Amino acid sequence: MKKFLALLLALVMSLSLVACGGGDDAAADGSTDAEDGGSAETAAYQVAMITDYGDITDQSFNQTTYEACQEFCDAEGLQFEYYKPAGDSTAERVAMVDAAVADGYNVIVMPGYAFAETIKETAELYPDVTFIALDVAQGDLGEDYTLPSNVYCAVYQEELCGYMAGYAAVKLGYTHLGVLGGMAVPAVQRFGYGFVQGADAAAVEMGIADQVVMEYAYGNQFFGDADITAYMDNWYQTLGVEVVFASGGGIYTSAAEAAAKVGGKLIGVDVDQSANINTYGEGMCVTSAMKGLAETVKHMLSEVVAGNFANYGGKIETLGLVNGDDPTANYVQLPMETTQWGDGFTQDDYKALVKAMYDGEVTVSNDISAMPATTITVNFAGNIK
């Protein structure tokens, strides 16, 4: 019955695209008013974003994706709406896909590995809908699953920007570091393990490996709370941790609350989090290990509108370094403007590091089967909760 309804919906969409998400009226032929910047061609596409288990105010993954979709659709005069599942389950995420399609949306953006099962349940059900998924890897989908031609997935080499951040932290003089991950999922692990490798490499280069110590734990959730803040208090106040790499969505809030009490430092993740982190304390954010979420979203939506999605459909692309001379052109990077550069690690030093990584002179393992072997001391505590 569900497949029949899906086919019926697809037929209706192909005849008349009517967007009713968010309560906004649109013309029956899918066109928009000229003053809104729309055209008959672009109006054929209506974009929906579905959040995973977070929301569009998480100051990280969901928010960045939402803002990129909104910015692109505003510029192109496209109808856009976002949907938030009622709960953290595949059934709830599938329900939002069903709702978006029923509302007339034919391009759906889904951020996060949690959408793997959603793709498997909906992509073939809605063959006329274009799905763009971020951070959904083959391993999330299952090695025997073949991605349909109406789905594109992008994954990132988080280990590379994690390495950059860890390397920078030690070069800038920090010797007691911490990694607070959200949940031990592949992307978070790659961030953390890259950070470990970068810190270790810098310490070895500087001849201070015996002086560098790193605490490492997972909150087992992607948000901060009183328990995790208390754990971070122990890191900063008792153990003497100087800077924490908080890689797990909103979990950084607990690290920031603890850091604020002692003048501690943080390193952001996914996007440039300096503006948010620094609200907890002036100059708290040392740098951020960023990946090009917004760039990916805007690029893929532009390719959809240009009629080029067939070049991407059915593919899972791994995005990382694409330019050895311009770090800002890469899908993984540190922010040039807000990183707290110093004599130990300047912008020129950063550019040289990126060049060496791009040329293969510096290699970073993406193996997450075990903690990387190091010369520095890494105290792994597992899950906090």
PyMOL commands that set and color helices and strands:
alter all, ss='L'
color gray80, all
select helices_A, chain A and resi 2-15+21-23+34-36+42-44+61-76+90-102+113-122+138-141+158-171+186-206+209-211+226-239+252-262+274-277+293-305+309-311+327-329+347-358
alter helices_A, ss='H'
color red, helices_A
select strands_A, chain A and resi 46-50+79-83+107-111+130-134+151-156+176-181+213-218+243-247+265-270+285-291+315-319+332-333+377-383
alter strands_A, ss='S'
color yellow, strands_A
deselect
rebuild
show_as cartoon
